Amino acid sequence: MQQKTAVLSVFLHLQFVKWQTGFGDFHISGDKAPDWNSGDEITLNFKVYVFNAANIPDLLKKFMQVRKALSGLNHPRNIIPMSKLFEVATNICKGNFVDVPAGSFYRPENNKNFQLGWVSGMMNTYPMLTLNDKKERDRVIAELDFVVNKLQGKSGYFYGGITAGGEIIPEKMSPDFKPIQAMVRKNADALLWLIKHMQLLKAQGYGKSVKPEWENATEKLAAAFVNTWNKDGEFGQYIVPETGEIAVYNSTAGAIVPAGLAMASDYFHNKEWMKVARDAAKFYYQRDVEKQGLTGGHCGDISQDADSESAFGFLESLMALYYYTGQKEWLNRAEVQAALGATWTFSYDPVFPPNSEIGKLKSNMAGAIWASIQNKHAAPGICTASGDYIFKLFRATGNPLYADLIRDIQHAHAEAVNMPGHLTTNNLIGSSMERIQLSDAEGKGSIGNFINTRNSWTETNGVLMALEIPGIYVNMNHKKLYVFDHVKAQVLSIDKSGITIQLKNETEYDASVSVLAETEKQARKPLSYTAFLRWPKVKVKTGGTIMIKVNPANGITML
């Protein structure tokens, strides 16, 4: 018995000392445990909270309150105004439009193949519409034509990708299940973003550009989700676009589906779809959030591991249901879900090796988001969304913790953007890539170093943040402001004519700052998906200081 124990001890030593997990693999670590001498000491600082928690949501809500209690407030840097980020990222996207045998579209990857949803296919088109430029609008229309004509299967579901030559790209599939499959996540994205595009065109006054073919395709996709729900009681993780059959069950891959169905219910005036949206959201909340405290299956490269993308994606759905129903139950669930999303988000500024790329830039990375339990790195932003639903939650509740969360995410993203004097990707100006590396999963020298490439999805979520989150939010009743953009702002005076605010731009770039000012009564009405079109903007030159007077009734006056 003693001999077997010794053998087991050696085996465990070899397993845990020689090997470590990497980015989707295992490799020899080279790590050596420290040698402790008599009298050596180490001090660990931590806090223990003892409180009554009836369930997992209670635990998550407590976490949200104390997540920065040990490290204290972090210090986001103002380095690139949202308007500048929007400019450079959309410039990259303009240069990525291609005409290939399969069709015409903005490349979502570095090659000429097309991938729907997830990592920015038919998402990077949305901010291009807001440029209000005929050339880019025509390009977006061409891409929407391409998506609905080339990717939709007979069931109503869409295939997940297509090569430049026109061959459907299957997802990673089990050899035991032959029919071509697609991610439910990608189809959820397709439903949400198809409707967002049509909403935006109508809000801009281009409603005649919305084609019946797009609406028919969107209706078929919504109906496919409803059929699957009525038949199987869930949406699954992978489906067969040809037949609508679920190929892989379980997970929270359909986290965004309730949002898409709620939007489709309103757009097409179909009450049944709203019922399915509510029922599905309750199902996911009870099974995954309340009972497990995790969500997963949203990424194409991690099987059903827990991930942040489904956590934030489900928050999209909960806030959509609050928007369309006005029922506070969805707001209450959204607060729990935001806390779950925050568990994936750095609450502090990690200390990187001083000679690493991030260390040399002195970047503060609070707000970087771990993608999943498989990926041994964080990323700049939510894949793939602005996270405007976090801002909407802040607006609806008045809780500044949510404002802190989305501001942190935006500022960490900006730290990863490649700009003159702030090189990260060594690629295009305005480019960024998905890895903020805090571990040695990619090698001993990888901590704090970027990889010299670019990811369209990180650029897309950055430009969406610049678009869908106001630069400054002003609560007129409490005479308070919250700054999301990379400027400094303070209230100088308050009188009957409004609030006088000073703005200072200490970055190297001119800024055009959007301002949302409203009363408590106005804030009680959920914010629409195209509200950003109405936000006034003020220009602040680099190194400049201006004063403005804010009054919701009279708008903004330059002083």
Summary of the structure (lengths in Angstrom):
residues: 559
radius of gyration: 24.1
end to end distance: 85.6
largest distance: 86.2
contacts: 1939
relative contact order: 0.11
helix: 41%
strand: 16%
